[in-house]
Amino acid sequence: ILIFFTTVINVQAEEIKRITVGSKDAKITIIAFESLTCSHCANFHKDVYPQLKKEFIDTGIVKIEFRHFPLDMAALNASKIAQCNNNGKSDLLHFLFSNQKKWVIGETIENANENLKKLLKDENILIDFEECTNNKNIEDYVLNDRIEGVKKFKINATPTIIINNKKFEKSLNYKNLKKTIEKLI
């Protein structure tokens, strides 16, 4: 029975793929702990990530892994949506950040959920909102990212960037990130 149980866990773990961009053989790994309701995280995706991708990710030097660090229920649900298609691609995550102002509005979690559902529907993104947000495996995956962030890296704010397992302590802008990466090349 124990062998069967172990097999089941492995199958479930393989179903949910880490959202990553870049070569798996990259010399430098960046881990970005983010909350989908965090405006600074959205700014990272708008102002820093495109340059980082062009100069370091597309050239094979850097791989980036996006980890979930939801700061509230709206972020938790959005993380579950981002993770739900299980293909490991970052398109939906970037979409949610770039459209953050359209769905992170309202007084309650129900408002945010309705706004998020409407946004997905309006953009013809075919995701079963209820199925994704009620999926216990995805919820555990997202929350485990947050738990690991706190335990391993003492994360207490978003975005937090980890470069080759060391916390990036400087102000998060492209210039500072580039300098740090160039020292590691």
Number of C-alpha atoms within 10 A of each C-alpha: 6 7 7 8 9 10 12 11 10 10 10 11 13 10 14 18 15 18 20 18 19 18 17 14 11 15 13 21 21 21 21 21 23 26 27 29 26 20 17 17 21 24 15 18 18 14 14 18 18 13 14 18 18 10 14 19 21 14 13 16 21 26 23 25 20 19 26 31 30 23 17 13 15 23 22 21 25 29 29 26 26 25 25 24 17 15 13 18 16 16 11 20 18 17 14 23 25 17 13 18 13 14 22 24 17 12 8 11 16 12 15 22 23 15 18 24 19 14 17 20 13 9 8 9 11 9 15 13 20 12 12 21 18 12 14 12 16 24 18 12 20 21 19 15 18 21 16 15 21 14 10 9 15 12 19 13 13 20 23 22 25 20 19 15 13 11 15 16 10 10 9 15 13 16 10 13 17 15 10 14 18 10 7 11 9
